[in-house]
Amino acid sequence: MSHITKLQILKLYKDLLRYGQGLRFTDKDYFCNRIRREFRKNRELGDESEISFNFEKGTALLIRRAVQ
């Protein structure tokens, strides 16, 4: 299991918000608020496996471009 740094998490956060600004068929405000809410909710995670799971989940969203 690789150690995920705070800088990597911050980059993912910024990348997800940028991705949200380019959405065409989805409410951009809802998407960005949802990203902010999820990151705030997970701010206090301490378990490395939970952090890794959520990081991979966010990364997969960017890779798949699942939201249009």
PDB file of N, CA, C, O and CB in Angstrom:
ATOM      1  N   MET A   1       0.848  -1.171   0.000  1.00  0.00           N
ATOM      2  CA  MET A   1       0.000   0.000   0.000  1.00  0.00           C
ATOM      3  C   MET A   1       0.896   1.237   0.000  1.00  0.00           C
ATOM      4  O   MET A   1       1.808   1.344   0.820  1.00  0.00           O
ATOM      5  CB  MET A   1      -0.966  -0.004   1.223  1.00  0.00           C
ATOM      6  N   SER A   2       0.649   2.135  -0.882  1.00  0.00           N
ATOM      7  CA  SER A   2       1.482   3.329  -0.973  1.00  0.00           C
ATOM      8  C   SER A   2       0.946   4.417  -0.049  1.00  0.00           C
ATOM      9  O   SER A   2      -0.254   4.509   0.209  1.00  0.00           O
ATOM     10  CB  SER A   2       1.545   3.838  -2.426  1.00  0.00           C
ATOM     11  N   HIS A   3       1.844   5.213   0.424  1.00  0.00           N
ATOM     12  CA  HIS A   3       1.479   6.326   1.295  1.00  0.00           C
ATOM     13  C   HIS A   3       1.037   7.505   0.431  1.00  0.00           C
ATOM     14  O   HIS A   3       1.756   7.925  -0.475  1.00  0.00           O
ATOM     15  CB  HIS A   3       2.669   6.729   2.221  1.00  0.00           C
ATOM     16  N   ILE A   4      -0.131   8.024   0.716  1.00  0.00           N
ATOM     17  CA  ILE A   4      -0.671   9.144  -0.051  1.00  0.00           C
ATOM     18  C   ILE A   4      -0.420  10.415   0.744  1.00  0.00           C
ATOM     19  O   ILE A   4      -0.798  10.509   1.911  1.00  0.00           O
ATOM     20  CB  ILE A   4      -2.201   8.955  -0.352  1.00  0.00           C
ATOM     21  N   THR A   5       0.214  11.386   0.117  1.00  0.00           N
ATOM     22  CA  THR A   5       0.565  12.624   0.802  1.00  0.00           C
ATOM     23  C   THR A   5      -0.572  13.639   0.738  1.00  0.00           C
ATOM     24  O   THR A   5      -1.496  13.518  -0.066  1.00  0.00           O
ATOM     25  CB  THR A   5       1.830  13.219   0.198  1.00  0.00           C
ATOM     26  N   LYS A   6      -0.478  14.631   1.600  1.00  0.00           N
ATOM     27  CA  LYS A   6      -1.469  15.708   1.603  1.00  0.00           C
ATOM     28  C   LYS A   6      -1.436  16.483   0.291  1.00  0.00           C
ATOM     29  O   LYS A   6      -2.470  16.958  -0.178  1.00  0.00           O
ATOM     30  CB  LYS A   6      -1.225  16.660   2.783  1.00  0.00           C
ATOM     31  N   LEU A   7      -0.258  16.609  -0.300  1.00  0.00           N
ATOM     32  CA  LEU A   7      -0.152  17.314  -1.587  1.00  0.00           C
ATOM     33  C   LEU A   7      -0.885  16.556  -2.687  1.00  0.00           C
ATOM     34  O   LEU A   7      -1.509  17.175  -3.550  1.00  0.00           O
ATOM     35  CB  LEU A   7       1.325  17.506  -1.977  1.00  0.00           C
ATOM     36  N   GLN A   8      -0.821  15.234  -2.671  1.00  0.00           N
ATOM     37  CA  GLN A   8      -1.539  14.436  -3.664  1.00  0.00           C
ATOM     38  C   GLN A   8      -3.043  14.598  -3.485  1.00  0.00           C
ATOM     39  O   GLN A   8      -3.784  14.689  -4.464  1.00  0.00           O
ATOM     40  CB  GLN A   8      -1.144  12.950  -3.556  1.00  0.00           C
ATOM     41  N   ILE A   9      -3.489  14.634  -2.240  1.00  0.00           N
ATOM     42  CA  ILE A   9      -4.916  14.801  -1.959  1.00  0.00           C
ATOM     43  C   ILE A   9      -5.372  16.188  -2.392  1.00  0.00           C
ATOM     44  O   ILE A   9      -6.447  16.327  -2.975  1.00  0.00           O
ATOM     45  CB  ILE A   9      -5.211  14.579  -0.457  1.00  0.00           C
ATOM     46  N   LEU A  10      -4.575  17.212  -2.117  1.00  0.00           N
ATOM     47  CA  LEU A  10      -4.913  18.569  -2.528  1.00  0.00           C
ATOM     48  C   LEU A  10      -4.972  18.682  -4.050  1.00  0.00           C
ATOM     49  O   LEU A  10      -5.853  19.351  -4.590  1.00  0.00           O
ATOM     50  CB  LEU A  10      -3.897  19.565  -1.964  1.00  0.00           C
ATOM     51  N   LYS A  11      -4.046  18.038  -4.734  1.00  0.00           N
ATOM     52  CA  LYS A  11      -4.060  18.039  -6.203  1.00  0.00           C
ATOM     53  C   LYS A  11      -5.311  17.354  -6.735  1.00  0.00           C
ATOM     54  O   LYS A  11      -5.926  17.841  -7.684  1.00  0.00           O
ATOM     55  CB  LYS A  11      -2.806  17.343  -6.756  1.00  0.00           C
ATOM     56  N   LEU A  12      -5.692  16.235  -6.137  1.00  0.00           N
ATOM     57  CA  LEU A  12      -6.917  15.540  -6.548  1.00  0.00           C
ATOM     58  C   LEU A  12      -8.121  16.450  -6.346  1.00  0.00           C
ATOM     59  O   LEU A  12      -8.988  16.533  -7.217  1.00  0.00           O
ATOM     60  CB  LEU A  12      -7.097  14.221  -5.754  1.00  0.00           C
ATOM     61  N   TYR A  13      -8.183  17.130  -5.210  1.00  0.00           N
ATOM     62  CA  TYR A  13      -9.282  18.051  -4.914  1.00  0.00           C
ATOM     63  C   TYR A  13      -9.382  19.140  -5.987  1.00  0.00           C
ATOM     64  O   TYR A  13     -10.462  19.400  -6.517  1.00  0.00           O
ATOM     65  CB  TYR A  13      -9.088  18.690  -3.522  1.00  0.00           C
ATOM     66  N   LYS A  14      -8.265  19.762  -6.297  1.00  0.00           N
ATOM     67  CA  LYS A  14      -8.253  20.822  -7.307  1.00  0.00           C
ATOM     68  C   LYS A  14      -8.611  20.284  -8.687  1.00  0.00           C
ATOM     69  O   LYS A  14      -9.348  20.926  -9.435  1.00  0.00           O
ATOM     70  CB  LYS A  14      -6.884  21.494  -7.353  1.00  0.00           C
ATOM     71  N   ASP A  15      -8.090  19.105  -9.023  1.00  0.00           N
ATOM     72  CA  ASP A  15      -8.393  18.496 -10.327  1.00  0.00           C
ATOM     73  C   ASP A  15      -9.881  18.169 -10.450  1.00  0.00           C
ATOM     74  O   ASP A  15     -10.474  18.365 -11.510  1.00  0.00           O
ATOM     75  CB  ASP A  15      -7.557  17.218 -10.530  1.00  0.00           C
ATOM     76  N   LEU A  16     -10.482  17.672  -9.369  1.00  0.00           N
ATOM     77  CA  LEU A  16     -11.913  17.361  -9.404  1.00  0.00           C
ATOM     78  C   LEU A  16     -12.744  18.627  -9.561  1.00  0.00           C
ATOM     79  O   LEU A  16     -13.733  18.630 -10.294  1.00  0.00           O
ATOM     80  CB  LEU A  16     -12.330  16.613  -8.134  1.00  0.00           C
ATOM     81  N   LEU A  17     -12.356  19.701  -8.881  1.00  0.00           N
ATOM     82  CA  LEU A  17     -13.092  20.963  -9.021  1.00  0.00           C
ATOM     83  C   LEU A  17     -12.948  21.534 -10.431  1.00  0.00           C
ATOM     84  O   LEU A  17     -13.911  22.058 -10.990  1.00  0.00           O
ATOM     85  CB  LEU A  17     -12.598  21.987  -7.988  1.00  0.00           C
ATOM     86  N   ARG A  18     -11.755  21.435 -11.002  1.00  0.00           N
ATOM     87  CA  ARG A  18     -11.558  21.887 -12.397  1.00  0.00           C
ATOM     88  C   ARG A  18     -12.394  21.051 -13.359  1.00  0.00           C
ATOM     89  O   ARG A  18     -13.013  21.578 -14.284  1.00  0.00           O
ATOM     90  CB  ARG A  18     -10.061  21.805 -12.794  1.00  0.00           C
ATOM     91  N   TYR A  19     -12.404  19.757 -13.130  1.00  0.00           N
ATOM     92  CA  TYR A  19     -13.208  18.862 -13.956  1.00  0.00           C
ATOM     93  C   TYR A  19     -14.688  19.251 -13.864  1.00  0.00           C
ATOM     94  O   TYR A  19     -15.401  19.235 -14.867  1.00  0.00           O
ATOM     95  CB  TYR A  19     -13.005  17.388 -13.520  1.00  0.00           C
ATOM     96  N   GLY A  20     -15.137  19.594 -12.674  1.00  0.00           N
ATOM     97  CA  GLY A  20     -16.532  19.985 -12.477  1.00  0.00           C
ATOM     98  C   GLY A  20     -16.910  21.237 -13.244  1.00  0.00           C
ATOM     99  O   GLY A  20     -18.054  21.382 -13.676  1.00  0.00           O
ATOM    100  N   GLN A  21     -15.962  22.137 -13.416  1.00  0.00           N
ATOM    101  CA  GLN A  21     -16.244  23.370 -14.150  1.00  0.00           C
ATOM    102  C   GLN A  21     -16.435  23.132 -15.646  1.00  0.00           C
ATOM    103  O   GLN A  21     -17.014  23.968 -16.340  1.00  0.00           O
ATOM    104  CB  GLN A  21     -15.125  24.363 -13.935  1.00  0.00           C
ATOM    105  N   GLY A  22     -15.954  22.007 -16.137  1.00  0.00           N
ATOM    106  CA  GLY A  22     -16.079  21.716 -17.562  1.00  0.00           C
ATOM    107  C   GLY A  22     -17.239  20.801 -17.911  1.00  0.00           C
ATOM    108  O   GLY A  22     -17.389  20.411 -19.069  1.00  0.00           O
ATOM    109  N   LEU A  23     -18.061  20.452 -16.934  1.00  0.00           N
ATOM    110  CA  LEU A  23     -19.185  19.549 -17.199  1.00  0.00           C
ATOM    111  C   LEU A  23     -20.230  20.230 -18.065  1.00  0.00           C
ATOM    112  O   LEU A  23     -20.468  21.433 -17.956  1.00  0.00           O
ATOM    113  CB  LEU A  23     -19.821  19.074 -15.884  1.00  0.00           C
ATOM    114  N   ARG A  24     -20.840  19.442 -18.919  1.00  0.00           N
ATOM    115  CA  ARG A  24     -21.840  19.999 -19.832  1.00  0.00           C
ATOM    116  C   ARG A  24     -23.265  19.618 -19.449  1.00  0.00           C
ATOM    117  O   ARG A  24     -24.154  20.468 -19.479  1.00  0.00           O
ATOM    118  CB  ARG A  24     -21.560  19.540 -21.244  1.00  0.00           C
ATOM    119  N   PHE A  25     -23.498  18.363 -19.090  1.00  0.00           N
ATOM    120  CA  PHE A  25     -24.864  17.885 -18.888  1.00  0.00           C
ATOM    121  C   PHE A  25     -25.187  17.645 -17.416  1.00  0.00           C
ATOM    122  O   PHE A  25     -26.182  16.995 -17.095  1.00  0.00           O
ATOM    123  CB  PHE A  25     -25.082  16.609 -19.669  1.00  0.00           C
ATOM    124  N   THR A  26     -24.366  18.157 -16.538  1.00  0.00           N
ATOM    125  CA  THR A  26     -24.558  18.003 -15.104  1.00  0.00           C
ATOM    126  C   THR A  26     -24.500  19.375 -14.465  1.00  0.00           C
ATOM    127  O   THR A  26     -23.795  20.265 -14.942  1.00  0.00           O
ATOM    128  CB  THR A  26     -23.495  17.053 -14.487  1.00  0.00           C
ATOM    129  N   ASP A  27     -25.246  19.543 -13.378  1.00  0.00           N
ATOM    130  CA  ASP A  27     -25.231  20.810 -12.648  1.00  0.00           C
ATOM    131  C   ASP A  27     -23.851  21.019 -12.031  1.00  0.00           C
ATOM    132  O   ASP A  27     -23.467  20.308 -11.101  1.00  0.00           O
ATOM    133  CB  ASP A  27     -26.336  20.836 -11.551  1.00  0.00           C
ATOM    134  N   LYS A  28     -23.117  21.982 -12.543  1.00  0.00           N
ATOM    135  CA  LYS A  28     -21.739  22.238 -12.105  1.00  0.00           C
ATOM    136  C   LYS A  28     -21.680  22.605 -10.622  1.00  0.00           C
ATOM    137  O   LYS A  28     -20.807  22.137  -9.893  1.00  0.00           O
ATOM    138  CB  LYS A  28     -21.116  23.360 -12.945  1.00  0.00           C
ATOM    139  N   ASP A  29     -22.616  23.445 -10.187  1.00  0.00           N
ATOM    140  CA  ASP A  29     -22.618  23.864  -8.779  1.00  0.00           C
ATOM    141  C   ASP A  29     -22.854  22.675  -7.860  1.00  0.00           C
ATOM    142  O   ASP A  29     -22.193  22.545  -6.830  1.00  0.00           O
ATOM    143  CB  ASP A  29     -23.691  24.937  -8.536  1.00  0.00           C
ATOM    144  N   TYR A  30     -23.789  21.811  -8.222  1.00  0.00           N
ATOM    145  CA  TYR A  30     -24.065  20.631  -7.406  1.00  0.00           C
ATOM    146  C   TYR A  30     -22.826  19.746  -7.338  1.00  0.00           C
ATOM    147  O   TYR A  30     -22.460  19.276  -6.261  1.00  0.00           O
ATOM    148  CB  TYR A  30     -25.266  19.839  -7.974  1.00  0.00           C
ATOM    149  N   PHE A  31     -22.185  19.517  -8.469  1.00  0.00           N
ATOM    150  CA  PHE A  31     -21.016  18.648  -8.512  1.00  0.00           C
ATOM    151  C   PHE A  31     -19.899  19.207  -7.631  1.00  0.00           C
ATOM    152  O   PHE A  31     -19.317  18.471  -6.834  1.00  0.00           O
ATOM    153  CB  PHE A  31     -20.523  18.481  -9.960  1.00  0.00           C
ATOM    154  N   CYS A  32     -19.599  20.485  -7.764  1.00  0.00           N
ATOM    155  CA  CYS A  32     -18.514  21.097  -6.984  1.00  0.00           C
ATOM    156  C   CYS A  32     -18.851  21.119  -5.495  1.00  0.00           C
ATOM    157  O   CYS A  32     -17.973  20.890  -4.663  1.00  0.00           O
ATOM    158  CB  CYS A  32     -18.237  22.527  -7.481  1.00  0.00           C
ATOM    159  N   ASN A  33     -20.099  21.391  -5.150  1.00  0.00           N
ATOM    160  CA  ASN A  33     -20.497  21.355  -3.745  1.00  0.00           C
ATOM    161  C   ASN A  33     -20.395  19.937  -3.184  1.00  0.00           C
ATOM    162  O   ASN A  33     -20.013  19.748  -2.029  1.00  0.00           O
ATOM    163  CB  ASN A  33     -21.929  21.888  -3.581  1.00  0.00           C
ATOM    164  N   ARG A  34     -20.729  18.963  -3.986  1.00  0.00           N
ATOM    165  CA  ARG A  34     -20.621  17.563  -3.553  1.00  0.00           C
ATOM    166  C   ARG A  34     -19.165  17.187  -3.303  1.00  0.00           C
ATOM    167  O   ARG A  34     -18.865  16.499  -2.328  1.00  0.00           O
ATOM    168  CB  ARG A  34     -21.237  16.619  -4.607  1.00  0.00           C
ATOM    169  N   ILE A  35     -18.260  17.629  -4.168  1.00  0.00           N
ATOM    170  CA  ILE A  35     -16.828  17.364  -3.983  1.00  0.00           C
ATOM    171  C   ILE A  35     -16.353  18.012  -2.686  1.00  0.00           C
ATOM    172  O   ILE A  35     -15.673  17.371  -1.884  1.00  0.00           O
ATOM    173  CB  ILE A  35     -16.002  17.895  -5.193  1.00  0.00           C
ATOM    174  N   ARG A  36     -16.704  19.272  -2.479  1.00  0.00           N
ATOM    175  CA  ARG A  36     -16.293  19.973  -1.249  1.00  0.00           C
ATOM    176  C   ARG A  36     -16.831  19.263  -0.010  1.00  0.00           C
ATOM    177  O   ARG A  36     -16.108  19.082   0.969  1.00  0.00           O
ATOM    178  CB  ARG A  36     -16.783  21.436  -1.269  1.00  0.00           C
ATOM    179  N   ARG A  37     -18.096  18.865  -0.055  1.00  0.00           N
ATOM    180  CA  ARG A  37     -18.729  18.192   1.075  1.00  0.00           C
ATOM    181  C   ARG A  37     -18.038  16.860   1.386  1.00  0.00           C
ATOM    182  O   ARG A  37     -17.798  16.542   2.551  1.00  0.00           O
ATOM    183  CB  ARG A  37     -20.218  17.960   0.786  1.00  0.00           C
ATOM    184  N   GLU A  38     -17.721  16.087   0.352  1.00  0.00           N
ATOM    185  CA  GLU A  38     -17.052  14.799   0.557  1.00  0.00           C
ATOM    186  C   GLU A  38     -15.658  14.981   1.142  1.00  0.00           C
ATOM    187  O   GLU A  38     -15.258  14.230   2.032  1.00  0.00           O
ATOM    188  CB  GLU A  38     -16.965  14.030  -0.762  1.00  0.00           C
ATOM    189  N   PHE A  39     -14.918  15.968   0.654  1.00  0.00           N
ATOM    190  CA  PHE A  39     -13.573  16.196   1.186  1.00  0.00           C
ATOM    191  C   PHE A  39     -13.636  16.688   2.626  1.00  0.00           C
ATOM    192  O   PHE A  39     -12.809  16.294   3.448  1.00  0.00           O
ATOM    193  CB  PHE A  39     -12.815  17.208   0.315  1.00  0.00           C
ATOM    194  N   ARG A  40     -14.603  17.543   2.943  1.00  0.00           N
ATOM    195  CA  ARG A  40     -14.754  17.993   4.329  1.00  0.00           C
ATOM    196  C   ARG A  40     -15.127  16.829   5.246  1.00  0.00           C
ATOM    197  O   ARG A  40     -14.607  16.712   6.356  1.00  0.00           O
ATOM    198  CB  ARG A  40     -15.817  19.098   4.421  1.00  0.00           C
ATOM    199  N   LYS A  41     -16.020  15.982   4.779  1.00  0.00           N
ATOM    200  CA  LYS A  41     -16.466  14.833   5.566  1.00  0.00           C
ATOM    201  C   LYS A  41     -15.304  13.886   5.855  1.00  0.00           C
ATOM    202  O   LYS A  41     -15.226  13.309   6.940  1.00  0.00           O
ATOM    203  CB  LYS A  41     -17.589  14.086   4.833  1.00  0.00           C
ATOM    204  N   ASN A  42     -14.411  13.726   4.894  1.00  0.00           N
ATOM    205  CA  ASN A  42     -13.314  12.773   5.027  1.00  0.00           C
ATOM    206  C   ASN A  42     -12.030  13.413   5.551  1.00  0.00           C
ATOM    207  O   ASN A  42     -10.984  12.764   5.578  1.00  0.00           O
ATOM    208  CB  ASN A  42     -13.045  12.121   3.698  1.00  0.00           C
ATOM    209  N   ARG A  43     -12.096  14.647   5.959  1.00  0.00           N
ATOM    210  CA  ARG A  43     -10.918  15.377   6.428  1.00  0.00           C
ATOM    211  C   ARG A  43     -10.238  14.686   7.609  1.00  0.00           C
ATOM    212  O   ARG A  43      -9.012  14.702   7.717  1.00  0.00           O
ATOM    213  CB  ARG A  43     -11.308  16.790   6.821  1.00  0.00           C
ATOM    214  N   GLU A  44     -11.023  14.087   8.480  1.00  0.00           N
ATOM    215  CA  GLU A  44     -10.489  13.499   9.711  1.00  0.00           C
ATOM    216  C   GLU A  44     -10.151  12.016   9.588  1.00  0.00           C
ATOM    217  O   GLU A  44      -9.892  11.370  10.604  1.00  0.00           O
ATOM    218  CB  GLU A  44     -11.475  13.686  10.822  1.00  0.00           C
ATOM    219  N   LEU A  45     -10.145  11.459   8.384  1.00  0.00           N
ATOM    220  CA  LEU A  45      -9.811  10.048   8.234  1.00  0.00           C
ATOM    221  C   LEU A  45      -8.383   9.806   8.706  1.00  0.00           C
ATOM    222  O   LEU A  45      -7.473  10.574   8.394  1.00  0.00           O
ATOM    223  CB  LEU A  45      -9.984   9.594   6.769  1.00  0.00           C
ATOM    224  N   GLY A  46      -8.204   8.736   9.455  1.00  0.00           N
ATOM    225  CA  GLY A  46      -6.883   8.427   9.967  1.00  0.00           C
ATOM    226  C   GLY A  46      -6.363   7.091   9.464  1.00  0.00           C
ATOM    227  O   GLY A  46      -5.154   6.871   9.407  1.00  0.00           O
ATOM    228  N   ASP A  47      -7.267   6.208   9.103  1.00  0.00           N
ATOM    229  CA  ASP A  47      -6.885   4.881   8.641  1.00  0.00           C
ATOM    230  C   ASP A  47      -6.355   4.957   7.207  1.00  0.00           C
ATOM    231  O   ASP A  47      -7.034   5.453   6.307  1.00  0.00           O
ATOM    232  CB  ASP A  47      -8.084   3.909   8.727  1.00  0.00           C
ATOM    233  N   GLU A  48      -5.145   4.464   7.013  1.00  0.00           N
ATOM    234  CA  GLU A  48      -4.488   4.528   5.696  1.00  0.00           C
ATOM    235  C   GLU A  48      -5.316   3.839   4.612  1.00  0.00           C
ATOM    236  O   GLU A  48      -5.337   4.296   3.469  1.00  0.00           O
ATOM    237  CB  GLU A  48      -3.098   3.886   5.767  1.00  0.00           C
ATOM    238  N   SER A  49      -5.994   2.749   4.958  1.00  0.00           N
ATOM    239  CA  SER A  49      -6.779   2.031   3.948  1.00  0.00           C
ATOM    240  C   SER A  49      -8.004   2.840   3.522  1.00  0.00           C
ATOM    241  O   SER A  49      -8.382   2.808   2.351  1.00  0.00           O
ATOM    242  CB  SER A  49      -7.216   0.660   4.487  1.00  0.00           C
ATOM    243  N   GLU A  50      -8.628   3.564   4.453  1.00  0.00           N
ATOM    244  CA  GLU A  50      -9.770   4.419   4.104  1.00  0.00           C
ATOM    245  C   GLU A  50      -9.323   5.588   3.235  1.00  0.00           C
ATOM    246  O   GLU A  50      -9.993   5.944   2.266  1.00  0.00           O
ATOM    247  CB  GLU A  50     -10.466   4.942   5.375  1.00  0.00           C
ATOM    248  N   ILE A  51      -8.198   6.176   3.585  1.00  0.00           N
ATOM    249  CA  ILE A  51      -7.656   7.283   2.796  1.00  0.00           C
ATOM    250  C   ILE A  51      -7.342   6.807   1.385  1.00  0.00           C
ATOM    251  O   ILE A  51      -7.684   7.466   0.403  1.00  0.00           O
ATOM    252  CB  ILE A  51      -6.387   7.868   3.464  1.00  0.00           C
ATOM    253  N   SER A  52      -6.692   5.664   1.298  1.00  0.00           N
ATOM    254  CA  SER A  52      -6.321   5.102   0.003  1.00  0.00           C
ATOM    255  C   SER A  52      -7.563   4.787  -0.831  1.00  0.00           C
ATOM    256  O   SER A  52      -7.597   5.067  -2.029  1.00  0.00           O
ATOM    257  CB  SER A  52      -5.475   3.836   0.192  1.00  0.00           C
ATOM    258  N   PHE A  53      -8.588   4.202  -0.193  1.00  0.00           N
ATOM    259  CA  PHE A  53      -9.825   3.863  -0.898  1.00  0.00           C
ATOM    260  C   PHE A  53     -10.471   5.111  -1.488  1.00  0.00           C
ATOM    261  O   PHE A  53     -10.840   5.128  -2.662  1.00  0.00           O
ATOM    262  CB  PHE A  53     -10.806   3.156   0.047  1.00  0.00           C
ATOM    263  N   ASN A  54     -10.608   6.152  -0.674  1.00  0.00           N
ATOM    264  CA  ASN A  54     -11.246   7.383  -1.143  1.00  0.00           C
ATOM    265  C   ASN A  54     -10.409   8.092  -2.198  1.00  0.00           C
ATOM    266  O   ASN A  54     -10.957   8.685  -3.127  1.00  0.00           O
ATOM    267  CB  ASN A  54     -11.498   8.319   0.024  1.00  0.00           C
ATOM    268  N   PHE A  55      -9.100   8.040  -2.066  1.00  0.00           N
ATOM    269  CA  PHE A  55      -8.219   8.641  -3.062  1.00  0.00           C
ATOM    270  C   PHE A  55      -8.381   7.927  -4.408  1.00  0.00           C
ATOM    271  O   PHE A  55      -8.488   8.571  -5.451  1.00  0.00           O
ATOM    272  CB  PHE A  55      -6.747   8.584  -2.590  1.00  0.00           C
ATOM    273  N   GLU A  56      -8.398   6.601  -4.374  1.00  0.00           N
ATOM    274  CA  GLU A  56      -8.571   5.824  -5.602  1.00  0.00           C
ATOM    275  C   GLU A  56      -9.953   6.066  -6.217  1.00  0.00           C
ATOM    276  O   GLU A  56     -10.092   6.097  -7.440  1.00  0.00           O
ATOM    277  CB  GLU A  56      -8.374   4.324  -5.317  1.00  0.00           C
ATOM    278  N   LYS A  57     -10.951   6.234  -5.389  1.00  0.00           N
ATOM    279  CA  LYS A  57     -12.314   6.517  -5.862  1.00  0.00           C
ATOM    280  C   LYS A  57     -12.343   7.844  -6.634  1.00  0.00           C
ATOM    281  O   LYS A  57     -12.933   7.921  -7.711  1.00  0.00           O
ATOM    282  CB  LYS A  57     -13.312   6.565  -4.665  1.00  0.00           C
ATOM    283  N   GLY A  58     -11.709   8.882  -6.086  1.00  0.00           N
ATOM    284  CA  GLY A  58     -11.654  10.182  -6.755  1.00  0.00           C
ATOM    285  C   GLY A  58     -10.829  10.134  -8.021  1.00  0.00           C
ATOM    286  O   GLY A  58     -11.189  10.743  -9.028  1.00  0.00           O
ATOM    287  N   THR A  59      -9.726   9.414  -7.975  1.00  0.00           N
ATOM    288  CA  THR A  59      -8.862   9.277  -9.148  1.00  0.00           C
ATOM    289  C   THR A  59      -9.591   8.536 -10.266  1.00  0.00           C
ATOM    290  O   THR A  59      -9.486   8.898 -11.438  1.00  0.00           O
ATOM    291  CB  THR A  59      -7.559   8.538  -8.779  1.00  0.00           C
ATOM    292  N   ALA A  60     -10.326   7.500  -9.892  1.00  0.00           N
ATOM    293  CA  ALA A  60     -11.072   6.729 -10.887  1.00  0.00           C
ATOM    294  C   ALA A  60     -12.136   7.593 -11.565  1.00  0.00           C
ATOM    295  O   ALA A  60     -12.379   7.451 -12.763  1.00  0.00           O
ATOM    296  CB  ALA A  60     -11.726   5.502 -10.232  1.00  0.00           C
ATOM    297  N   LEU A  61     -12.764   8.479 -10.809  1.00  0.00           N
ATOM    298  CA  LEU A  61     -13.765   9.376 -11.396  1.00  0.00           C
ATOM    299  C   LEU A  61     -13.130  10.253 -12.472  1.00  0.00           C
ATOM    300  O   LEU A  61     -13.709  10.457 -13.539  1.00  0.00           O
ATOM    301  CB  LEU A  61     -14.414  10.257 -10.304  1.00  0.00           C
ATOM    302  N   LEU A  62     -11.945  10.764 -12.187  1.00  0.00           N
ATOM    303  CA  LEU A  62     -11.254  11.599 -13.182  1.00  0.00           C
ATOM    304  C   LEU A  62     -10.838  10.786 -14.407  1.00  0.00           C
ATOM    305  O   LEU A  62     -10.958  11.259 -15.537  1.00  0.00           O
ATOM    306  CB  LEU A  62     -10.020  12.262 -12.556  1.00  0.00           C
ATOM    307  N   ILE A  63     -10.356   9.584 -14.186  1.00  0.00           N
ATOM    308  CA  ILE A  63      -9.892   8.748 -15.299  1.00  0.00           C
ATOM    309  C   ILE A  63     -11.052   8.325 -16.186  1.00  0.00           C
ATOM    310  O   ILE A  63     -10.960   8.396 -17.412  1.00  0.00           O
ATOM    311  CB  ILE A  63      -9.159   7.510 -14.773  1.00  0.00           C
ATOM    312  N   ARG A  64     -12.145   7.886 -15.567  1.00  0.00           N
ATOM    313  CA  ARG A  64     -13.296   7.386 -16.329  1.00  0.00           C
ATOM    314  C   ARG A  64     -14.092   8.500 -16.976  1.00  0.00           C
ATOM    315  O   ARG A  64     -14.769   8.296 -17.984  1.00  0.00           O
ATOM    316  CB  ARG A  64     -14.203   6.581 -15.431  1.00  0.00           C
ATOM    317  N   ARG A  65     -14.003   9.688 -16.382  1.00  0.00           N
ATOM    318  CA  ARG A  65     -14.843  10.801 -16.861  1.00  0.00           C
ATOM    319  C   ARG A  65     -16.304  10.357 -16.863  1.00  0.00           C
ATOM    320  O   ARG A  65     -17.033  10.550 -17.836  1.00  0.00           O
ATOM    321  CB  ARG A  65     -14.405  11.267 -18.298  1.00  0.00           C
ATOM    322  N   ALA A  66     -16.710   9.755 -15.739  1.00  0.00           N
ATOM    323  CA  ALA A  66     -18.035   9.146 -15.619  1.00  0.00           C
ATOM    324  C   ALA A  66     -19.163  10.162 -15.631  1.00  0.00           C
ATOM    325  O   ALA A  66     -20.282   9.837 -16.030  1.00  0.00           O
ATOM    326  CB  ALA A  66     -18.112   8.339 -14.359  1.00  0.00           C
ATOM    327  N   VAL A  67     -18.892  11.378 -15.204  1.00  0.00           N
ATOM    328  CA  VAL A  67     -19.934  12.400 -15.137  1.00  0.00           C
ATOM    329  C   VAL A  67     -19.791  13.295 -16.350  1.00  0.00           C
ATOM    330  O   VAL A  67     -18.688  13.750 -16.655  1.00  0.00           O
ATOM    331  CB  VAL A  67     -19.846  13.227 -13.815  1.00  0.00           C
ATOM    332  N   GLN A  68     -20.875  13.554 -17.040  1.00  0.00           N
ATOM    333  CA  GLN A  68     -20.856  14.411 -18.216  1.00  0.00           C
ATOM    334  C   GLN A  68     -21.523  15.700 -17.841  1.00  0.00           C
ATOM    335  O   GLN A  68     -21.634  16.602 -18.671  1.00  0.00           O
ATOM    336  CB  GLN A  68     -21.555  13.747 -19.433  1.00  0.00           C
TER     337      GLN A  68
END
